[in-house]
Amino acid sequence: MREFDYRRAEDVPGAVALLGADPDARYLGGGTNLVDLMKTGVERPARLVDVRELPLNRIESTGDGGLHIGATVTNSDLAAHPEVRRRWPALTQAVLAGASGQLRNMATVGGNLLQRTRCGYFTDVTQPCNKRDPGSGCPAVEGEHHNHAILGASEHCVAVHPSDMGVALTAFDAVVTYRTADGPGELPVTDFYLPVGDSPHRETTLPQGALVTGVTLPPAPIAAHSRYRKVRERASYAFAIGSIAAALDVSNGVVREARLAFGAVASRPWRAREAERVLTGAPADADCFAAAADAELAAARPLPGNAYKVTLMRNLVVSVLSELAEETAR
């Protein structure tokens, strides 16, 4: 591991100033991803700015009925919060589906959103990787890619984003708040992540040196009838091979509103807007749910080794929406 300087920030402006003074610095929250990448040589920061003790660890109601979640709130505390469990159950389920209990006790909300892909070519510094070393190539296209992207990928990168939490936040139109030397700012989470395009090393639209300060969930009554479902290769701690955050509002057998986001299928949490369009105003039945899935997945461009994900995601959509429709009919 490269030798590095360590500073503990005393306040948000101080943290931003410390990072701005060194272009090779990184913010350190729980460290559950960054420290691993430092050990393997993927990340080699000259300075770590510890933000764990900043006053960003609260979950508070907003004036309009939403919820603001501080960036240093741990995953465990987020999942256990009574308002999250009651009003956004899919978010609680998504957080509990990620990592192990020990890791959730350390991992932070801000760090979760900024975690890097677990693609084996990215984490192995002996291999080329456009995300780690721009212009070096993407060996996953011709190599091992069974858990790689089927939506929104390019010839330059087919890695997927690993966050479970991010999928639920995407479904519920969360807004990421941040701070730079110029002051505060915010980004809808759907605009927070960049399309992979020809520059996969640029992953977010955050300004240079910005510190994520929290996430705001706008009021969404539909979120109370939501679910997160994750498919993985083993029941214990493992990253998804496909996941879905879904919410459904049904009246008299007709879908009035739907929220859908997919995980482990793209370089970012994937908002399924075409599926939502097909669902709205349609009968709340399995045929309609399958048609919505097919409409969204028509854009899929799987590789030879991950075409199974198209069927998997179709089945997930039908299964989860059918369960939600049955619940709302009771």
BALOBA-1460 file (C-alpha; in Angstrom, 3 decimals):
// residues 330
<rec num="1" residu="m" x="0.000" y="0.000" z="0.000"/>
<rec num="2" residu="r" x="1.252" y="3.470" z="-0.872"/>
<rec num="3" residu="e" x="2.204" y="5.656" z="2.070"/>
<rec num="4" residu="f" x="-0.393" y="8.362" z="2.621"/>
<rec num="5" residu="d" x="-1.187" y="11.391" z="4.774"/>
<rec num="6" residu="y" x="-4.218" y="11.198" z="7.078"/>
<rec num="7" residu="r" x="-6.319" y="14.147" z="8.241"/>
<rec num="8" residu="r" x="-9.526" y="14.153" z="10.264"/>
<rec num="9" residu="a" x="-11.927" y="16.862" z="9.155"/>
<rec num="10" residu="e" x="-13.518" y="18.973" z="11.884"/>
<rec num="11" residu="d" x="-16.325" y="20.449" z="9.778"/>
<rec num="12" residu="v" x="-17.732" y="20.228" z="6.246"/>
<rec num="13" residu="p" x="-15.966" y="23.320" z="4.850"/>
<rec num="14" residu="g" x="-12.723" y="22.091" z="6.372"/>
<rec num="15" residu="a" x="-13.120" y="18.676" z="4.733"/>
<rec num="16" residu="v" x="-13.704" y="20.276" z="1.341"/>
<rec num="17" residu="a" x="-10.675" y="22.532" z="1.806"/>
<rec num="18" residu="l" x="-8.429" y="19.626" z="2.812"/>
<rec num="19" residu="l" x="-9.365" y="17.642" z="-0.263"/>
<rec num="20" residu="g" x="-9.104" y="20.640" z="-2.553"/>
<rec num="21" residu="a" x="-5.543" y="21.218" z="-1.424"/>
<rec num="22" residu="d" x="-4.449" y="17.843" z="-2.835"/>
<rec num="23" residu="p" x="-5.776" y="16.451" z="-6.157"/>
<rec num="24" residu="d" x="-4.691" y="12.948" z="-5.076"/>
<rec num="25" residu="a" x="-6.698" y="13.028" z="-1.836"/>
<rec num="26" residu="r" x="-9.819" y="10.957" z="-1.099"/>
<rec num="27" residu="y" x="-12.601" y="11.226" z="1.450"/>
<rec num="28" residu="l" x="-12.739" y="8.364" z="3.945"/>
<rec num="29" residu="g" x="-16.046" y="7.309" z="5.485"/>
<rec num="30" residu="g" x="-16.479" y="3.716" z="6.583"/>
<rec num="31" residu="g" x="-13.672" y="2.615" z="4.275"/>
<rec num="32" residu="t" x="-15.323" y="-0.697" z="3.389"/>
<rec num="33" residu="n" x="-14.619" y="-0.192" z="-0.323"/>
<rec num="34" residu="l" x="-11.842" y="2.395" z="-0.479"/>
<rec num="35" residu="v" x="-9.468" y="0.599" z="1.891"/>
<rec num="36" residu="d" x="-9.871" y="-2.669" z="-0.042"/>
<rec num="37" residu="l" x="-9.003" y="-0.846" z="-3.279"/>
<rec num="38" residu="m" x="-5.975" y="0.728" z="-1.610"/>
<rec num="39" residu="k" x="-4.739" y="-2.692" z="-0.550"/>
<rec num="40" residu="t" x="-4.896" y="-3.982" z="-4.128"/>
<rec num="41" residu="g" x="-3.349" y="-0.842" z="-5.619"/>
<rec num="42" residu="v" x="-6.438" y="0.259" z="-7.558"/>
<rec num="43" residu="e" x="-6.673" y="3.401" z="-5.424"/>
<rec num="44" residu="r" x="-3.440" y="5.154" z="-4.420"/>
<rec num="45" residu="p" x="-4.426" y="8.362" z="-2.613"/>
<rec num="46" residu="a" x="-1.720" y="10.646" z="-1.256"/>
<rec num="47" residu="r" x="-4.079" y="11.822" z="1.504"/>
<rec num="48" residu="l" x="-7.184" y="10.507" z="3.252"/>
<rec num="49" residu="v" x="-9.610" y="13.068" z="4.651"/>
<rec num="50" residu="d" x="-11.623" y="11.309" z="7.362"/>
<rec num="51" residu="v" x="-15.222" y="12.600" z="7.332"/>
<rec num="52" residu="r" x="-16.720" y="9.982" z="9.650"/>
<rec num="53" residu="e" x="-16.999" y="12.362" z="12.616"/>
<rec num="54" residu="l" x="-18.708" y="15.173" z="10.694"/>
<rec num="55" residu="p" x="-22.263" y="16.075" z="11.832"/>
<rec num="56" residu="l" x="-23.841" y="14.242" z="8.907"/>
<rec num="57" residu="n" x="-25.167" y="11.224" z="10.786"/>
<rec num="58" residu="r" x="-28.802" y="12.185" z="11.279"/>
<rec num="59" residu="i" x="-32.031" y="11.077" z="9.600"/>
<rec num="60" residu="e" x="-34.565" y="13.896" z="9.704"/>
<rec num="61" residu="s" x="-38.009" y="14.603" z="8.296"/>
<rec num="62" residu="t" x="-38.232" y="17.425" z="5.768"/>
<rec num="63" residu="g" x="-40.888" y="20.131" z="5.798"/>
<rec num="64" residu="d" x="-42.738" y="18.633" z="2.832"/>
<rec num="65" residu="g" x="-43.014" y="15.153" z="4.293"/>
<rec num="66" residu="g" x="-39.844" y="13.671" z="2.850"/>
<rec num="67" residu="l" x="-36.747" y="12.404" z="4.631"/>
<rec num="68" residu="h" x="-33.151" y="13.622" z="4.652"/>
<rec num="69" residu="i" x="-30.450" y="11.043" z="5.321"/>
<rec num="70" residu="g" x="-26.997" y="12.274" z="6.285"/>
<rec num="71" residu="a" x="-24.019" y="10.961" z="4.350"/>
<rec num="72" residu="t" x="-22.331" y="9.363" z="7.379"/>
<rec num="73" residu="v" x="-25.434" y="7.489" z="8.535"/>
<rec num="74" residu="t" x="-24.439" y="3.837" z="8.611"/>
<rec num="75" residu="n" x="-26.229" y="1.308" z="6.478"/>
<rec num="76" residu="s" x="-27.354" y="-0.492" z="9.630"/>
<rec num="77" residu="d" x="-28.889" y="2.647" z="11.134"/>
<rec num="78" residu="l" x="-30.620" y="3.492" z="7.866"/>
<rec num="79" residu="a" x="-32.178" y="0.043" z="7.559"/>
<rec num="80" residu="a" x="-33.384" y="0.104" z="11.164"/>
<rec num="81" residu="h" x="-34.903" y="3.595" z="11.130"/>
<rec num="82" residu="p" x="-38.661" y="3.329" z="11.842"/>
<rec num="83" residu="e" x="-39.688" y="5.920" z="9.230"/>
<rec num="84" residu="v" x="-37.655" y="4.186" z="6.531"/>
<rec num="85" residu="r" x="-39.108" y="0.806" z="7.466"/>
<rec num="86" residu="r" x="-42.665" y="2.184" z="7.453"/>
<rec num="87" residu="r" x="-42.633" y="4.546" z="4.470"/>
<rec num="88" residu="w" x="-39.884" y="3.157" z="2.220"/>
<rec num="89" residu="p" x="-39.728" y="-0.594" z="3.001"/>
<rec num="90" residu="a" x="-37.929" y="-1.378" z="-0.254"/>
<rec num="91" residu="l" x="-35.036" y="0.813" z="0.905"/>
<rec num="92" residu="t" x="-34.731" y="-1.102" z="4.171"/>
<rec num="93" residu="q" x="-34.863" y="-4.398" z="2.275"/>
<rec num="94" residu="a" x="-32.224" y="-3.202" z="-0.205"/>
<rec num="95" residu="v" x="-29.824" y="-2.161" z="2.541"/>
<rec num="96" residu="l" x="-30.282" y="-5.424" z="4.440"/>
<rec num="97" residu="a" x="-29.635" y="-7.362" z="1.225"/>
<rec num="98" residu="g" x="-26.219" y="-5.726" z="0.872"/>
<rec num="99" residu="a" x="-23.008" y="-6.970" z="2.471"/>
<rec num="100" residu="s" x="-22.841" y="-8.502" z="5.962"/>
<rec num="101" residu="g" x="-23.989" y="-7.120" z="9.283"/>
<rec num="102" residu="q" x="-20.437" y="-6.169" z="10.236"/>
<rec num="103" residu="l" x="-19.922" y="-4.258" z="7.002"/>
<rec num="104" residu="r" x="-23.288" y="-2.514" z="7.289"/>
<rec num="105" residu="n" x="-22.223" y="-1.292" z="10.738"/>
<rec num="106" residu="m" x="-19.251" y="0.497" z="9.138"/>
<rec num="107" residu="a" x="-20.446" y="1.415" z="5.640"/>
<rec num="108" residu="t" x="-21.981" y="4.858" z="5.145"/>
<rec num="109" residu="v" x="-24.753" y="6.114" z="2.883"/>
<rec num="110" residu="g" x="-22.418" y="8.459" z="0.994"/>
<rec num="111" residu="g" x="-19.800" y="5.779" z="0.513"/>
<rec num="112" residu="n" x="-22.384" y="3.261" z="-0.654"/>
<rec num="113" residu="l" x="-23.423" y="5.523" z="-3.528"/>
<rec num="114" residu="l" x="-19.800" y="6.092" z="-4.526"/>
<rec num="115" residu="q" x="-18.577" y="2.504" z="-4.313"/>
<rec num="116" residu="r" x="-16.748" y="1.154" z="-7.337"/>
<rec num="117" residu="t" x="-17.583" y="-1.837" z="-9.516"/>
<rec num="118" residu="r" x="-16.554" y="-5.321" z="-8.430"/>
<rec num="119" residu="c" x="-15.564" y="-6.342" z="-11.973"/>
<rec num="120" residu="g" x="-12.587" y="-8.670" z="-11.642"/>
<rec num="121" residu="y" x="-10.660" y="-6.888" z="-14.377"/>
<rec num="122" residu="f" x="-11.072" y="-3.564" z="-12.592"/>
<rec num="123" residu="t" x="-9.852" y="-4.894" z="-9.245"/>
<rec num="124" residu="d" x="-6.848" y="-6.724" z="-10.764"/>
<rec num="125" residu="v" x="-4.147" y="-4.164" z="-11.538"/>
<rec num="126" residu="t" x="-2.330" y="-6.665" z="-13.780"/>
<rec num="127" residu="q" x="-5.239" y="-6.514" z="-16.243"/>
<rec num="128" residu="p" x="-6.206" y="-3.697" z="-18.637"/>
<rec num="129" residu="c" x="-9.355" y="-1.771" z="-17.686"/>
<rec num="130" residu="n" x="-10.747" y="1.413" z="-19.198"/>
<rec num="131" residu="k" x="-12.375" y="2.330" z="-15.891"/>
<rec num="132" residu="r" x="-9.074" y="2.108" z="-14.017"/>
<rec num="133" residu="d" x="-6.681" y="3.003" z="-16.852"/>
<rec num="134" residu="p" x="-8.507" y="4.924" z="-19.631"/>
<rec num="135" residu="g" x="-7.692" y="3.686" z="-23.125"/>
<rec num="136" residu="s" x="-6.279" y="0.336" z="-22.027"/>
<rec num="137" residu="g" x="-9.296" y="-1.708" z="-23.159"/>
<rec num="138" residu="c" x="-12.123" y="-3.772" z="-21.689"/>
<rec num="139" residu="p" x="-11.163" y="-7.458" z="-21.544"/>
<rec num="140" residu="a" x="-14.540" y="-8.362" z="-20.048"/>
<rec num="141" residu="v" x="-16.200" y="-7.949" z="-23.463"/>
<rec num="142" residu="e" x="-14.422" y="-11.049" z="-24.729"/>
<rec num="143" residu="g" x="-13.614" y="-12.556" z="-21.342"/>
<rec num="144" residu="e" x="-15.491" y="-13.295" z="-18.122"/>
<rec num="145" residu="h" x="-18.711" y="-11.298" z="-18.152"/>
<rec num="146" residu="h" x="-21.491" y="-13.477" z="-16.771"/>
<rec num="147" residu="n" x="-22.429" y="-10.818" z="-14.208"/>
<rec num="148" residu="h" x="-21.915" y="-7.787" z="-16.412"/>
<rec num="149" residu="a" x="-24.201" y="-5.220" z="-18.023"/>
<rec num="150" residu="i" x="-27.052" y="-5.889" z="-20.424"/>
<rec num="151" residu="l" x="-28.344" y="-2.295" z="-20.512"/>
<rec num="152" residu="g" x="-26.554" y="0.961" z="-21.263"/>
<rec num="153" residu="a" x="-23.101" y="-0.554" z="-21.748"/>
<rec num="154" residu="s" x="-20.600" y="0.249" z="-24.490"/>
<rec num="155" residu="e" x="-17.590" y="-1.362" z="-26.113"/>
<rec num="156" residu="h" x="-15.463" y="0.560" z="-23.606"/>
<rec num="157" residu="c" x="-16.965" y="-0.943" z="-20.438"/>
<rec num="158" residu="v" x="-19.557" y="-3.554" z="-19.484"/>
<rec num="159" residu="a" x="-19.150" y="-3.438" z="-15.689"/>
<rec num="160" residu="v" x="-22.157" y="-3.019" z="-13.398"/>
<rec num="161" residu="h" x="-22.714" y="-0.799" z="-10.384"/>
<rec num="162" residu="p" x="-22.839" y="-2.897" z="-7.194"/>
<rec num="163" residu="s" x="-25.085" y="-0.814" z="-4.913"/>
<rec num="164" residu="d" x="-28.353" y="-2.270" z="-3.638"/>
<rec num="165" residu="m" x="-29.239" y="0.932" z="-1.808"/>
<rec num="166" residu="g" x="-28.784" y="2.971" z="-4.972"/>
<rec num="167" residu="v" x="-31.431" y="0.937" z="-6.786"/>
<rec num="168" residu="a" x="-34.105" y="1.755" z="-4.210"/>
<rec num="169" residu="l" x="-33.066" y="5.412" z="-4.061"/>
<rec num="170" residu="t" x="-33.348" y="5.574" z="-7.846"/>
<rec num="171" residu="a" x="-36.878" y="4.172" z="-7.814"/>
<rec num="172" residu="f" x="-37.969" y="6.835" z="-5.326"/>
<rec num="173" residu="d" x="-36.414" y="9.884" z="-7.046"/>
<rec num="174" residu="a" x="-33.892" y="10.572" z="-4.302"/>
<rec num="175" residu="v" x="-31.735" y="13.689" z="-4.512"/>
<rec num="176" residu="v" x="-28.033" y="13.675" z="-3.581"/>
<rec num="177" residu="t" x="-26.830" y="16.753" z="-1.694"/>
<rec num="178" residu="y" x="-23.183" y="17.832" z="-1.730"/>
<rec num="179" residu="r" x="-20.825" y="20.617" z="-0.765"/>
<rec num="180" residu="t" x="-17.973" y="22.222" z="-2.722"/>
<rec num="181" residu="a" x="-15.748" y="25.205" z="-2.025"/>
<rec num="182" residu="d" x="-18.397" y="27.283" z="-3.840"/>
<rec num="183" residu="g" x="-21.206" y="26.145" z="-1.554"/>
<rec num="184" residu="p" x="-23.941" y="23.501" z="-1.459"/>
<rec num="185" residu="g" x="-25.519" y="21.747" z="-4.443"/>
<rec num="186" residu="e" x="-27.804" y="18.849" z="-5.275"/>
<rec num="187" residu="l" x="-28.312" y="16.267" z="-7.998"/>
<rec num="188" residu="p" x="-31.227" y="13.901" z="-8.646"/>
<rec num="189" residu="v" x="-29.826" y="10.410" z="-8.220"/>
<rec num="190" residu="t" x="-30.932" y="9.612" z="-11.787"/>
<rec num="191" residu="d" x="-28.533" y="12.341" z="-12.962"/>
<rec num="192" residu="f" x="-25.858" y="11.540" z="-10.385"/>
<rec num="193" residu="y" x="-24.367" y="8.639" z="-12.365"/>
<rec num="194" residu="l" x="-22.970" y="9.182" z="-15.851"/>
<rec num="195" residu="p" x="-23.748" y="6.886" z="-18.803"/>
<rec num="196" residu="v" x="-20.703" y="4.741" z="-19.461"/>
<rec num="197" residu="g" x="-20.132" y="6.003" z="-23.034"/>
<rec num="198" residu="d" x="-16.483" y="6.231" z="-24.045"/>
<rec num="199" residu="s" x="-15.280" y="7.513" z="-20.650"/>
<rec num="200" residu="p" x="-16.092" y="4.826" z="-18.067"/>
<rec num="201" residu="h" x="-13.501" y="6.257" z="-15.662"/>
<rec num="202" residu="r" x="-15.869" y="9.214" z="-15.118"/>
<rec num="203" residu="e" x="-18.611" y="7.692" z="-13.022"/>
<rec num="204" residu="t" x="-20.602" y="10.579" z="-11.513"/>
<rec num="205" residu="t" x="-21.530" y="14.177" z="-12.260"/>
<rec num="206" residu="l" x="-20.225" y="15.369" z="-8.893"/>
<rec num="207" residu="p" x="-18.026" y="18.458" z="-9.235"/>
<rec num="208" residu="q" x="-14.325" y="17.908" z="-8.585"/>
<rec num="209" residu="g" x="-13.619" y="17.771" z="-4.854"/>
<rec num="210" residu="a" x="-17.302" y="17.686" z="-3.853"/>
<rec num="211" residu="l" x="-18.248" y="16.045" z="-0.571"/>
<rec num="212" residu="v" x="-21.552" y="14.149" z="-0.543"/>
<rec num="213" residu="t" x="-23.448" y="15.437" z="2.506"/>
<rec num="214" residu="g" x="-26.634" y="13.403" z="2.275"/>
<rec num="215" residu="v" x="-29.587" y="12.055" z="0.350"/>
<rec num="216" residu="t" x="-33.122" y="13.452" z="0.382"/>
<rec num="217" residu="l" x="-36.151" y="11.264" z="-0.276"/>
<rec num="218" residu="p" x="-39.112" y="13.331" z="-1.508"/>
<rec num="219" residu="p" x="-42.569" y="12.401" z="-0.185"/>
<rec num="220" residu="a" x="-43.914" y="9.386" z="-2.063"/>
<rec num="221" residu="p" x="-47.026" y="7.662" z="-0.674"/>
<rec num="222" residu="i" x="-46.560" y="4.877" z="-3.226"/>
<rec num="223" residu="a" x="-43.260" y="3.919" z="-1.567"/>
<rec num="224" residu="a" x="-45.143" y="2.461" z="1.407"/>
<rec num="225" residu="h" x="-46.217" y="-0.360" z="-0.945"/>
<rec num="226" residu="s" x="-42.771" y="-1.288" z="-2.214"/>
<rec num="227" residu="r" x="-40.401" y="-4.224" z="-2.316"/>
<rec num="228" residu="y" x="-36.772" y="-4.957" z="-3.120"/>
<rec num="229" residu="r" x="-35.824" y="-8.360" z="-4.478"/>
<rec num="230" residu="k" x="-32.238" y="-9.441" z="-5.044"/>
<rec num="231" residu="v" x="-31.029" y="-12.530" z="-6.883"/>
<rec num="232" residu="r" x="-27.500" y="-13.682" z="-6.088"/>
<rec num="233" residu="e" x="-25.409" y="-16.763" z="-6.574"/>
<rec num="234" residu="r" x="-25.484" y="-17.712" z="-2.898"/>
<rec num="235" residu="a" x="-27.781" y="-16.778" z="-0.037"/>
<rec num="236" residu="s" x="-25.003" y="-15.347" z="2.125"/>
<rec num="237" residu="y" x="-23.120" y="-12.112" z="1.430"/>
<rec num="238" residu="a" x="-22.858" y="-11.715" z="-2.352"/>
<rec num="239" residu="f" x="-23.413" y="-9.038" z="-4.966"/>
<rec num="240" residu="a" x="-26.532" y="-9.204" z="-7.108"/>
<rec num="241" residu="i" x="-26.755" y="-10.811" z="-10.508"/>
<rec num="242" residu="g" x="-30.083" y="-9.016" z="-10.856"/>
<rec num="243" residu="s" x="-32.312" y="-6.990" z="-8.563"/>
<rec num="244" residu="i" x="-35.413" y="-4.830" z="-8.614"/>
<rec num="245" residu="a" x="-36.921" y="-2.086" z="-6.467"/>
<rec num="246" residu="a" x="-40.629" y="-1.775" z="-7.195"/>
<rec num="247" residu="a" x="-43.660" y="0.095" z="-5.893"/>
<rec num="248" residu="l" x="-47.220" y="-0.199" z="-7.142"/>
<rec num="249" residu="d" x="-50.441" y="1.728" z="-6.684"/>
<rec num="250" residu="v" x="-53.500" y="-0.231" z="-7.862"/>
<rec num="251" residu="s" x="-57.155" y="0.806" z="-7.796"/>
<rec num="252" residu="n" x="-60.014" y="-1.372" z="-9.031"/>
<rec num="253" residu="g" x="-57.567" y="-3.697" z="-10.738"/>
<rec num="254" residu="v" x="-55.829" y="-0.906" z="-12.692"/>
<rec num="255" residu="v" x="-52.298" y="0.406" z="-12.127"/>
<rec num="256" residu="r" x="-52.471" y="4.097" z="-11.203"/>
<rec num="257" residu="e" x="-48.728" y="4.502" z="-10.651"/>
<rec num="258" residu="a" x="-45.622" y="2.322" z="-10.732"/>
<rec num="259" residu="r" x="-41.999" y="2.808" z="-9.749"/>
<rec num="260" residu="l" x="-39.323" y="0.434" z="-11.008"/>
<rec num="261" residu="a" x="-35.532" y="0.379" z="-10.889"/>
<rec num="262" residu="f" x="-33.155" y="-2.455" z="-11.770"/>
<rec num="263" residu="g" x="-29.804" y="-3.352" z="-10.253"/>
<rec num="264" residu="a" x="-26.780" y="-5.324" z="-11.519"/>
<rec num="265" residu="v" x="-27.750" y="-4.788" z="-15.153"/>
<rec num="266" residu="a" x="-25.944" y="-1.522" z="-15.987"/>
<rec num="267" residu="s" x="-23.100" y="0.766" z="-14.945"/>
<rec num="268" residu="r" x="-25.588" y="2.628" z="-12.737"/>
<rec num="269" residu="p" x="-28.890" y="1.837" z="-11.033"/>
<rec num="270" residu="w" x="-31.335" y="1.602" z="-13.946"/>
<rec num="271" residu="r" x="-34.655" y="3.456" z="-13.755"/>
<rec num="272" residu="a" x="-37.151" y="1.438" z="-15.801"/>
<rec num="273" residu="r" x="-39.169" y="4.335" z="-17.202"/>
<rec num="274" residu="e" x="-40.437" y="2.487" z="-20.284"/>
<rec num="275" residu="a" x="-41.827" y="-0.260" z="-18.064"/>
<rec num="276" residu="e" x="-43.474" y="2.364" z="-15.854"/>
<rec num="277" residu="r" x="-45.074" y="3.947" z="-18.926"/>
<rec num="278" residu="v" x="-46.541" y="0.617" z="-20.066"/>
<rec num="279" residu="l" x="-47.852" y="-0.162" z="-16.595"/>
<rec num="280" residu="t" x="-49.625" y="3.131" z="-15.923"/>
<rec num="281" residu="g" x="-53.341" y="2.761" z="-16.681"/>
<rec num="282" residu="a" x="-53.026" y="-0.934" z="-17.553"/>
<rec num="283" residu="p" x="-54.584" y="-3.961" z="-15.835"/>
<rec num="284" residu="a" x="-52.643" y="-5.131" z="-12.807"/>
<rec num="285" residu="d" x="-52.097" y="-8.664" z="-14.030"/>
<rec num="286" residu="a" x="-49.215" y="-10.926" z="-14.993"/>
<rec num="287" residu="d" x="-49.653" y="-10.367" z="-18.734"/>
<rec num="288" residu="c" x="-49.357" y="-6.622" z="-18.290"/>
<rec num="289" residu="f" x="-46.351" y="-6.997" z="-15.985"/>
<rec num="290" residu="a" x="-44.618" y="-9.210" z="-18.561"/>
<rec num="291" residu="a" x="-45.361" y="-6.693" z="-21.330"/>
<rec num="292" residu="a" x="-43.855" y="-3.915" z="-19.224"/>
<rec num="293" residu="a" x="-40.713" y="-5.965" z="-18.608"/>
<rec num="294" residu="d" x="-40.411" y="-6.782" z="-22.320"/>
<rec num="295" residu="a" x="-40.753" y="-3.106" z="-23.214"/>
<rec num="296" residu="e" x="-37.911" y="-2.141" z="-20.889"/>
<rec num="297" residu="l" x="-35.676" y="-5.049" z="-21.815"/>
<rec num="298" residu="a" x="-36.105" y="-4.479" z="-25.557"/>
<rec num="299" residu="a" x="-33.056" y="-2.209" z="-25.238"/>
<rec num="300" residu="a" x="-30.932" y="-4.965" z="-23.700"/>
<rec num="301" residu="r" x="-27.743" y="-5.878" z="-25.524"/>
<rec num="302" residu="p" x="-26.428" y="-8.889" z="-23.626"/>
<rec num="303" residu="l" x="-23.085" y="-10.524" z="-24.245"/>
<rec num="304" residu="p" x="-22.894" y="-14.280" z="-24.953"/>
<rec num="305" residu="g" x="-22.249" y="-15.116" z="-21.312"/>
<rec num="306" residu="n" x="-24.943" y="-13.006" z="-19.652"/>
<rec num="307" residu="a" x="-28.015" y="-13.315" z="-21.881"/>
<rec num="308" residu="y" x="-29.669" y="-15.195" z="-19.007"/>
<rec num="309" residu="k" x="-30.099" y="-11.840" z="-17.250"/>
<rec num="310" residu="v" x="-32.813" y="-10.790" z="-19.694"/>
<rec num="311" residu="t" x="-34.991" y="-13.740" z="-18.660"/>
<rec num="312" residu="l" x="-34.048" y="-13.309" z="-15.018"/>
<rec num="313" residu="m" x="-35.089" y="-9.650" z="-14.961"/>
<rec num="314" residu="r" x="-38.331" y="-10.390" z="-16.816"/>
<rec num="315" residu="n" x="-39.222" y="-13.001" z="-14.224"/>
<rec num="316" residu="l" x="-38.296" y="-10.650" z="-11.381"/>
<rec num="317" residu="v" x="-40.586" y="-7.921" z="-12.714"/>
<rec num="318" residu="v" x="-43.558" y="-10.282" z="-13.067"/>
<rec num="319" residu="s" x="-42.998" y="-11.946" z="-9.694"/>
<rec num="320" residu="v" x="-42.486" y="-8.811" z="-7.601"/>
<rec num="321" residu="l" x="-45.267" y="-6.795" z="-9.255"/>
<rec num="322" residu="s" x="-47.680" y="-9.715" z="-8.896"/>
<rec num="323" residu="e" x="-46.934" y="-9.890" z="-5.177"/>
<rec num="324" residu="l" x="-47.424" y="-6.146" z="-4.756"/>
<rec num="325" residu="a" x="-50.694" y="-6.215" z="-6.737"/>
<rec num="326" residu="e" x="-52.020" y="-9.015" z="-4.537"/>
<rec num="327" residu="e" x="-51.121" y="-7.067" z="-1.392"/>
<rec num="328" residu="t" x="-52.855" y="-3.884" z="-2.545"/>
<rec num="329" residu="a" x="-55.984" y="-5.867" z="-3.440"/>
<rec num="330" residu="r" x="-56.444" y="-7.152" z="0.099"/>
